[in-house]
Amino acid sequence: MKEFKKTIKLNNVGYDIRGPVADEAARMAAKGIEIIPLNTGNPAAFGLYAPDFVEEAMRAAVRRGEPYSDSVGIPEAREAIADYCTSKGIRGVRPDHVFTGNGVSELVNIALQALLDDGDEILIPTPDYPLWTSSATLCGGRVVHYCCDEANGWLPDIADIRSKITPSTKAIVLINPNNPTGALYPRGTLEEIVKIAKKHDLIIFSDEIYDRLILEGERHLSTASVDGADEVFNVTFNGLSKSHMAAGFRCGWLCFSGRTELARDYIEGVRMLASMRMCANVPAQLVIREAMKEPYSAAPLLRPGGRIYEQRECIWRAIQEIPGLSAVKPKAAFYIFPKLDVKRFGIVDDERFVLDFLHAHHVLMTHGRGFNYQKPDHFRIVYLPEVSQLEIIAARLKTFLKNYTQKP
């Protein structure tokens, strides 16, 4: 039989959250070794489950044999999403500018495929959520990473963004609240980015999947809600996977706002690509209206005394007590991105570091370059485990680093 091959350029394509280190962890688990999986942001893996109404709404949909959805989404879900966008200060969002998807991941692929031709440039942060870089690359785009500044709370470096715009730049990506750093972007930063987008006719893609998981009593601002955002074309992504602990249900959406009249062809392209996958998960869409009107069930977890808040406090304090580690305190989501003292530990390969820690103490983490961070001196900790388990993990990390060094 003839062998068929297709060459795919794999530069900038990777997903090390489920990469070689995770594969090694799976091999160890198959041998009976208990692994603590700190590479996943799925709350259910740590006993944080979707509210009862989510499960009941899905069960009811299955019992009723809900009808097929059209490609763009069930009307009641799109209306609820449009109302939610309005409540967040995003102006002019109509239900026909909302598309539902099987999680935000699917919609990122659709949104980038509709935009990018070979060689088109897109600005994506470093560190990033790796799906953005991989998807843009597979769509033929050229990813240009702009820096987020650790010394400034991991906020986007505005000067660096400006320096990297070329005539080929089509869009800029924001991940706010941020994965993997837990940063929350203030109004001033968002308004500066909007000004840049307006000046250079860029689309703004704003990934806001963690917008309800805000600590410290602060408030999330949607990029599309700030001054000047009406004068650019915005694509805002969100969903229930994180805020409602419903990761496996695959329930996400995107909405268009701002200068939508400038993007008619692009919107039609998104519509066509959405039609090719028939429709998004119907039972999950039927949860959206209830989720948008239901009092937010995770809020108590985010306040002092709440589980997520106390877990964040626990891991942040523990990092301060480990010589050679430092970290910016996260303000949102459930991730922290510690920095290793490369001179102290002789670090030359961050993937090797997390692999060594996995072998020694059976804890699976993701190295910084897995998030397209350029230096080999960071790694991500998911602080979803309960405080008692985080204390055990921190003690193992402290013991491991006490005498750790990498030899060339």
C-alpha positions as CSV (number, residue, x, y, z in Angstrom):
1,M,0.0,0.0,0.0
2,K,1.3,3.5,-0.9
3,E,2.4,5.4,2.2
4,F,0.9,8.9,2.4
5,K,2.8,11.6,4.3
6,K,2.2,15.2,5.0
7,T,5.0,17.5,6.2
8,I,3.9,19.8,9.1
9,K,6.3,22.5,10.3
10,L,6.5,21.8,14.0
11,N,8.5,24.8,15.1
12,N,6.6,26.5,17.9
13,V,4.2,23.6,18.1
14,G,4.1,21.9,21.5
15,Y,1.9,21.2,24.4
16,D,4.3,20.2,27.2
17,I,1.5,20.2,29.8
18,R,0.9,16.8,28.3
19,G,4.3,16.3,26.8
20,P,7.4,14.1,27.5
21,V,7.4,14.6,31.3
22,A,3.7,13.8,31.5
23,D,4.4,10.7,29.4
24,E,7.1,9.6,31.9
25,A,4.6,10.2,34.8
26,A,2.1,7.9,33.0
27,R,4.8,5.2,32.7
28,M,5.6,5.5,36.4
29,A,1.9,5.4,37.3
30,A,1.5,2.2,35.2
31,K,4.1,0.6,37.5
32,G,2.1,1.5,40.6
33,I,3.8,4.7,41.6
34,E,1.4,7.3,43.0
35,I,1.9,10.6,41.1
36,I,0.6,14.0,42.3
37,P,-0.6,15.6,39.0
38,L,0.3,19.3,39.3
39,N,0.3,19.7,35.5
40,T,-3.5,20.1,35.2
41,G,-5.9,22.9,35.9
42,N,-8.9,20.7,36.0
43,P,-10.6,21.4,39.3
44,A,-12.4,18.1,39.4
45,A,-9.1,16.3,39.6
46,F,-8.7,17.8,43.1
47,G,-12.2,17.3,44.3
48,L,-13.7,20.7,43.2
49,Y,-16.8,19.7,41.2
50,A,-19.3,21.6,39.2
51,P,-22.3,23.0,41.1
52,D,-25.3,20.7,41.3
53,F,-27.4,22.7,38.8
54,V,-24.8,22.1,36.1
55,E,-25.1,18.3,36.4
56,E,-28.9,18.5,36.7
57,A,-29.3,20.7,33.7
58,M,-27.2,18.3,31.6
59,R,-29.1,15.3,32.9
60,A,-32.4,17.0,32.0
61,A,-31.2,17.8,28.5
62,V,-30.2,14.2,27.9
63,R,-33.5,12.9,29.3
64,R,-35.5,15.2,27.1
65,G,-33.4,14.4,24.0
66,E,-32.7,18.0,23.3
67,P,-32.7,18.9,19.6
68,Y,-29.6,19.5,17.5
69,S,-28.1,23.0,17.7
70,D,-27.2,25.0,14.7
71,S,-23.5,25.7,14.1
72,V,-23.3,29.0,16.0
73,G,-25.1,27.9,19.1
74,I,-28.5,27.6,20.9
75,P,-30.3,30.9,20.9
76,E,-30.9,31.0,24.7
77,A,-27.3,30.3,25.4
78,R,-26.1,33.1,23.0
79,E,-28.6,35.5,24.5
80,A,-27.4,34.7,28.0
81,I,-23.7,35.2,27.0
82,A,-24.6,38.5,25.3
83,D,-26.2,39.6,28.6
84,Y,-23.2,38.5,30.5
85,C,-20.9,40.5,28.3
86,T,-23.1,43.6,28.8
87,S,-22.9,43.1,32.6
88,K,-19.1,43.2,32.2
89,G,-19.2,46.5,30.4
90,I,-18.7,45.2,26.9
91,R,-20.9,47.4,24.7
92,G,-23.0,46.4,21.7
93,V,-22.7,42.6,21.9
94,R,-25.6,41.0,20.1
95,P,-26.5,37.3,20.2
96,D,-25.6,36.9,16.5
97,H,-22.0,37.9,17.5
98,V,-21.7,35.1,19.9
99,F,-20.4,31.6,18.9
100,T,-20.4,28.6,21.3
101,G,-17.8,25.9,21.1
102,N,-16.5,22.7,22.6
103,G,-14.4,24.6,25.1
104,V,-12.4,27.7,24.4
105,S,-9.7,25.5,22.9
106,E,-11.8,24.7,19.8
107,L,-12.7,28.3,19.4
108,V,-9.1,29.5,19.5
109,N,-8.4,27.2,16.6
110,I,-11.3,28.4,14.6
111,A,-10.6,32.1,15.3
112,L,-7.0,31.8,14.2
113,Q,-7.7,29.6,11.2
114,A,-10.1,32.2,10.0
115,L,-7.5,35.0,10.3
116,L,-4.0,33.8,9.5
117,D,-2.4,33.2,6.1
118,D,1.1,31.9,5.7
119,G,3.5,34.4,7.1
120,D,1.0,36.6,8.9
121,E,2.3,37.7,12.3
122,I,0.5,37.5,15.6
123,L,1.7,38.9,19.0
124,I,1.4,36.3,21.8
125,P,2.7,36.8,25.4
126,T,5.6,34.9,26.9
127,P,4.9,33.0,29.1
128,D,1.7,32.0,27.3
129,Y,-0.9,29.3,27.4
130,P,0.7,27.1,24.8
131,L,-2.4,26.4,22.8
132,W,-2.2,29.9,21.4
133,T,1.3,29.6,20.0
134,S,0.8,26.0,18.7
135,S,-2.6,26.9,17.0
136,A,-1.2,30.0,15.4
137,T,1.8,28.1,14.0
138,L,-0.4,25.3,12.7
139,C,-2.6,27.9,11.0
140,G,0.5,29.1,9.1
141,G,1.1,32.2,11.2
142,R,4.4,33.5,12.5
143,V,4.2,33.9,16.3
144,V,6.1,36.9,17.7
145,H,6.3,36.6,21.5
146,Y,6.1,39.8,23.5
147,C,7.4,39.9,27.1
148,C,5.4,39.9,30.3
149,D,7.6,41.5,33.0
150,E,8.1,39.5,36.1
151,A,9.5,42.6,37.9
152,N,6.2,44.4,37.2
153,G,3.8,41.7,38.4
154,W,4.0,39.8,35.1
155,L,2.2,42.6,33.2
156,P,2.7,42.9,29.5
157,D,5.7,45.0,28.6
158,I,4.1,47.8,26.5
159,A,7.4,49.0,25.0
160,D,8.2,45.5,23.9
161,I,4.9,45.1,22.2
162,R,5.4,48.3,20.3
163,S,8.9,47.3,19.2
164,K,7.6,44.0,17.7
165,I,4.8,45.3,15.5
166,T,5.5,45.1,11.7
167,P,3.3,45.5,8.6
168,S,2.6,41.8,8.8
169,T,1.2,41.9,12.3
170,K,-2.5,41.0,12.3
171,A,-3.5,40.6,15.9
172,I,-2.4,40.7,19.6
173,V,-3.4,38.1,22.2
174,L,-4.1,38.8,25.8
175,I,-4.5,36.1,28.5
176,N,-6.1,37.9,31.4
177,P,-6.3,36.6,34.1
178,N,-3.1,34.9,33.1
179,N,-2.1,31.3,32.9
180,P,0.6,30.4,34.0
181,T,1.4,33.5,36.2
182,G,-1.9,34.3,37.9
183,A,-1.5,38.0,36.9
184,L,-4.5,40.3,36.7
185,Y,-4.2,43.2,34.2
186,P,-5.2,46.7,35.4
187,R,-7.2,49.2,33.4
188,G,-4.1,51.3,32.4
189,T,-2.3,48.3,30.8
190,L,-5.5,47.3,28.9
191,E,-6.0,50.8,27.6
192,E,-2.4,51.1,26.4
193,I,-2.8,47.9,24.4
194,V,-6.1,49.1,22.9
195,K,-4.3,52.3,21.8
196,I,-1.7,50.2,20.1
197,A,-4.3,48.0,18.4
198,K,-6.1,51.1,17.1
199,K,-3.0,52.7,15.8
200,H,-1.9,49.6,13.9
201,D,-5.4,48.1,12.9
202,L,-4.9,45.0,15.0
203,I,-7.5,42.5,16.2
204,I,-7.5,42.0,20.0
205,F,-8.0,38.4,21.1
206,S,-8.7,38.4,24.8
207,D,-8.7,35.0,26.6
208,E,-10.7,35.6,29.8
209,I,-11.6,32.1,30.9
210,Y,-10.5,32.8,34.5
211,D,-12.5,36.1,34.8
212,R,-14.5,34.9,37.8
213,L,-11.6,33.4,39.7
214,I,-10.2,36.6,41.2
215,L,-8.5,36.7,44.6
216,E,-7.7,39.6,46.9
217,G,-11.2,41.1,46.4
218,E,-10.1,42.7,43.1
219,R,-12.2,43.0,40.0
220,H,-11.6,41.7,36.5
221,L,-11.9,44.1,33.6
222,S,-12.6,42.8,30.1
223,T,-10.3,44.3,27.5
224,A,-13.4,45.1,25.3
225,S,-14.9,47.2,28.1
226,V,-12.1,49.8,28.6
227,D,-11.9,53.2,27.0
228,G,-11.2,53.1,23.3
229,A,-12.1,49.4,22.9
230,D,-15.2,50.4,20.8
231,E,-12.8,51.7,18.2
232,V,-11.1,48.4,17.6
233,F,-12.3,44.9,16.7
234,N,-12.3,42.6,19.8
235,V,-12.8,38.9,20.1
236,T,-13.4,37.8,23.7
237,F,-13.2,34.2,24.8
238,N,-14.8,32.7,27.9
239,G,-16.6,29.6,29.3
240,L,-17.6,27.5,32.2
241,S,-14.7,25.1,32.4
242,K,-12.8,26.9,35.2
243,S,-15.3,29.2,36.8
244,H,-17.9,26.5,37.2
245,M,-15.5,23.6,37.6
246,A,-16.9,22.0,34.4
247,A,-13.7,21.4,32.4
248,G,-14.8,18.0,31.0
249,F,-18.2,19.3,29.8
250,R,-16.5,21.4,27.1
251,C,-18.5,24.6,27.3
252,G,-17.0,27.8,25.8
253,W,-17.8,30.8,23.7
254,L,-16.4,33.8,21.9
255,C,-18.0,37.1,21.2
256,F,-17.3,39.9,18.8
257,S,-17.5,43.6,19.8
258,G,-16.2,47.0,18.8
259,R,-15.7,47.7,15.1
260,T,-17.4,44.5,13.9
261,E,-18.3,46.3,10.6
262,L,-14.6,46.2,9.7
263,A,-14.5,42.4,10.1
264,R,-17.5,41.1,8.1
265,D,-15.4,38.8,6.0
266,Y,-13.6,37.5,9.1
267,I,-16.8,36.9,11.0
268,E,-18.2,35.0,8.0
269,G,-15.0,32.9,7.9
270,V,-15.6,32.0,11.6
271,R,-19.2,31.1,10.8
272,M,-18.1,28.8,8.0
273,L,-15.5,27.0,10.1
274,A,-18.0,26.6,12.9
275,S,-20.5,25.1,10.5
276,M,-17.9,22.5,9.4
277,R,-17.9,21.0,12.9
278,M,-21.7,20.9,12.9
279,C,-22.4,22.2,16.4
280,A,-21.0,22.5,19.9
281,N,-22.0,20.3,22.8
282,V,-25.8,20.7,23.1
283,P,-26.3,19.7,26.8
284,A,-23.4,22.0,27.9
285,Q,-25.0,24.9,26.1
286,L,-28.2,24.4,28.0
287,V,-26.3,25.0,31.2
288,I,-25.2,28.5,30.2
289,R,-28.3,30.4,31.0
290,E,-28.6,28.9,34.4
291,A,-24.9,29.5,35.0
292,M,-25.1,33.1,34.1
293,K,-28.1,33.9,36.4
294,E,-27.1,31.6,39.3
295,P,-25.3,33.2,42.2
296,Y,-21.6,32.5,41.6
297,S,-21.0,29.3,43.6
298,A,-17.2,29.5,43.6
299,A,-17.0,33.0,45.2
300,P,-16.7,31.7,48.8
301,L,-13.6,29.7,47.7
302,L,-11.8,32.9,46.7
303,R,-12.2,34.8,50.0
304,P,-10.0,34.5,53.1
305,G,-10.9,31.2,54.7
306,G,-12.0,29.8,51.3
307,R,-10.3,26.8,49.9
308,I,-8.6,28.3,46.8
309,Y,-7.6,31.5,48.7
310,E,-5.9,29.5,51.5
311,Q,-4.2,27.2,49.0
312,R,-2.7,30.2,47.3
313,E,-1.5,31.6,50.6
314,C,0.0,28.2,51.6
315,I,2.0,27.7,48.4
316,W,3.1,31.3,48.2
317,R,4.4,31.3,51.8
318,A,6.1,28.0,51.2
319,I,8.0,29.3,48.2
320,Q,9.3,32.2,50.2
321,E,10.8,29.7,52.7
322,I,12.7,27.7,50.1
323,P,16.2,29.0,49.4
324,G,16.7,29.7,45.7
325,L,13.0,30.1,44.9
326,S,11.0,33.3,44.4
327,A,7.6,34.0,43.0
328,V,5.2,36.9,42.2
329,K,2.0,36.4,44.3
330,P,-0.8,35.5,41.9
331,K,-4.0,37.5,42.0
332,A,-6.3,35.2,40.0
333,A,-6.8,31.6,38.7
334,F,-5.0,28.8,40.5
335,Y,-1.4,28.9,39.2
336,I,1.9,30.3,40.4
337,F,5.1,30.5,38.3
338,P,8.2,30.3,40.6
339,K,11.6,31.3,39.5
340,L,14.7,29.2,40.2
341,D,18.1,30.6,41.0
342,V,20.0,29.2,38.1
343,K,23.4,29.9,39.6
344,R,22.6,28.3,42.9
345,F,21.2,25.1,41.2
346,G,23.3,25.1,38.0
347,I,20.1,25.1,36.0
348,V,20.6,24.7,32.2
349,D,17.4,22.7,31.4
350,D,14.1,23.4,33.1
351,E,12.5,20.3,31.6
352,R,15.2,18.2,33.2
353,F,14.5,19.9,36.5
354,V,10.8,18.9,36.6
355,L,11.7,15.4,35.4
356,D,14.3,15.0,38.1
357,F,11.8,16.2,40.7
358,L,9.2,13.8,39.3
359,H,11.6,10.8,39.6
360,A,12.7,11.8,43.1
361,H,9.4,12.8,44.7
362,H,6.6,11.7,42.3
363,V,5.1,15.2,41.7
364,L,4.3,16.2,38.1
365,M,4.8,19.8,37.2
366,T,5.3,21.8,34.0
367,H,8.5,23.6,33.1
368,G,8.6,27.2,32.0
369,R,9.6,26.6,28.4
370,G,6.4,24.5,28.2
371,F,4.7,27.9,28.2
372,N,7.0,29.3,25.6
373,Y,9.1,31.1,28.2
374,Q,12.5,31.8,26.8
375,K,14.7,31.2,29.9
376,P,15.2,27.8,31.6
377,D,14.5,29.2,35.1
378,H,10.8,28.9,35.8
379,F,8.1,26.2,36.4
380,R,4.4,26.2,37.1
381,I,2.7,24.9,40.2
382,V,-1.1,24.3,40.2
383,Y,-2.3,25.1,43.7
384,L,-5.6,23.2,43.4
385,P,-4.7,20.4,45.9
386,E,-5.9,21.0,49.5
387,V,-3.6,22.7,52.0
388,S,-2.5,19.5,53.7
389,Q,-1.3,18.1,50.4
390,L,0.3,21.3,49.3
391,E,2.3,21.3,52.5
392,I,3.6,17.8,51.7
393,I,4.5,18.9,48.1
394,A,6.3,22.0,49.4
395,A,8.3,19.9,51.9
396,R,9.3,17.6,49.1
397,L,10.4,20.5,47.0
398,K,12.4,22.0,49.8
399,T,14.1,18.7,50.5
400,F,14.8,18.1,46.8
401,L,16.4,21.6,46.2
402,K,18.5,21.5,49.3
403,N,21.2,19.6,47.5
404,Y,20.1,19.8,43.9
405,T,22.4,20.8,41.1
406,Q,22.4,20.1,37.4
407,K,25.6,18.8,35.9
408,P,26.4,19.6,32.3
